[in-house]
Amino acid sequence: MRKIRAGVIGTGFVGPAHIEAVRRSGIGEVIAIAGSSEKVAKAKASELGIDRAYGNYMDLIKDSDVQVVHNCTPNNLHLPINRAAMAAGKHIVSEKPLALDSREARLLLNAAQRSGVVHAVMFNYRHYPLVAHLRAVVQAGELGKIFAIHGSYLQDWLLYESDYNWRVDPALGGPTRAVADIGSHWCDLVQFITGLKITEVTADLQTVLPTRQKSVTTVGSFGRLTTPRQVEVRVTTEDYASMLFRFQHDARGALTISQVSAGRKNRLFFQIDGSAKSAAWDQEQPETLWFGFRDRPNETMVKEPAILKREARQYAHYPGGHGEAWADGVKNFMCDVYRYISQGKKPGRDPAPFATFEDGYRSSVLLDKILTSSRQRRWVKVNVK
Ligand SMILES: NC(=O)c1ccc[n+]([C@@H]2O[C@H](COP(=O)([O-])OP(=O)(O)OC[C@H]3O[C@@H](n4cnc5c(N)ncnc54)[C@H](O)[C@@H]3O)[C@@H](O)[C@H]2O)c1
């Protein structure tokens, strides 16, 4: 069977992760990349063993051999690139957040629904074995009635004033930063696992560092400033956020988001409290899932294919004790997307085992409401129309 041919736009941090995952899926191959210049694209293509390198993303989109476009660029380029790819009839795998705000995200969802192409948003945390296992546990009613969902997503790579990245600039990253960048993952994940949608929010966003030193040369994501040539810029996007949620069926939630919590690298953590038991999971310890009990000893389950729920087994490729983590979740996401494409399925007609632009739009509406709540210091309803 001929592999599905992909082109990847943006080759910074996450672009190469897409490339590796498409290759590991066994169903796709990456035939082209596009970077911010031809020089950058050519250097990356040679490093990663890819034949075609474009300095202009429209040339990749117009390449008639490319069937799937991966958009791994900064958030301000999600609208134009996703739109152009769909207009050219290409399937699209977009990075999150889907767009800078819900107005842009709505335009993309409308275009996706008209286009007939497969559209996916990389909410990759859905695709871990123990996450899928927990979702099946919840669906089987084993937690009982869920009344609380709480946790945090903490990083430290923007702790110092000398830390700068395009995400800090609202023109490139959007009006919320930490919440859109990592809070979007947490909110998508807990709603996916529990099936409970967030219906109302109150949020308090805080810019801990009101100024930062911006390098005059580009510093990639998770990069450190090495050049002494820098300018001071004023920061308006948040480093830290606290939120309270109301979910469907009267469940309540609380979330802390931070990109300035020293020592925490990529700690997405949640706990779900039910009337029968609680469950907790930490992305930095992805091979264990904790269950808490009132009347008997708590349990820590270790990933082991044979004891996973049926729905989760496809995501565990190795026996227990053989670590599978972030890059494997991305691979599982790509397998789901590429299998769906290869089977000729279509969003809207066939249930998608991955987040689509509809989920991306929902996420953008929630981000807008979080921002409104923080600015107006009040509870805001989340109505997704
Ligand atoms: N799903 C996840 O877990 C995850 C993880 C990291 C990043 N992301 C998302 O991926 C996107 C990219 O983030 P990143 O961390 O890789 O950023 P990055 O800065 O490391 O990489 C972005 C790349 O896009 C390139 N680029 C900029 N303008 C371009 C243009 N006009 N044409 C082609 N390439 C261009 C830059 O040169 C850079 O190489 C963001 O939307 C981010 O939110 C998602």
The ligand as an ORCA input file, in Angstrom:
! r2SCAN-3c Opt
* xyz 0 1
  N       0.663     19.737     20.871
  C       1.740     20.032     21.602
  O       2.042     19.357     22.574
  C       2.591     21.211     21.218
  C       3.903     21.326     21.709
  C       4.651     22.425     21.298
  C       4.114     23.376     20.445
  N       2.830     23.239     20.008
  C       2.243     24.241     19.083
  O       2.976     24.164     17.855
  C       3.113     25.438     17.262
  C       4.600     25.718     17.061
  O       5.226     25.754     18.336
  P       6.786     25.428     18.506
  O       7.004     25.251     19.959
  O       7.202     24.323     17.598
  O       7.412     26.814     18.039
  P       8.877     27.039     17.455
  O       9.125     28.502     17.551
  O       9.844     26.121     18.085
  O       8.702     26.615     15.922
  C       7.911     27.345     15.005
  C       8.583     27.266     13.650
  O       7.758     27.909     12.668
  C       8.641     28.566     11.781
  N       7.945     29.597     11.026
  C       7.645     30.860     11.402
  N       7.050     31.502     10.383
  C       6.989     30.634      9.344
  C       6.512     30.722      8.000
  N       5.974     31.834      7.515
  N       6.612     29.632      7.206
  C       7.161     28.484      7.671
  N       7.647     28.346      8.922
  C       7.556     29.415      9.749
  C       9.734     29.129     12.698
  O      10.887     29.463     11.972
  C       9.941     27.959     13.640
  O      10.893     27.067     13.140
  C       2.409     26.405     18.195
  O       1.109     26.645     17.723
  C       2.354     25.674     19.534
  O       1.243     26.034     20.323
  C       2.087     22.177     20.384
*
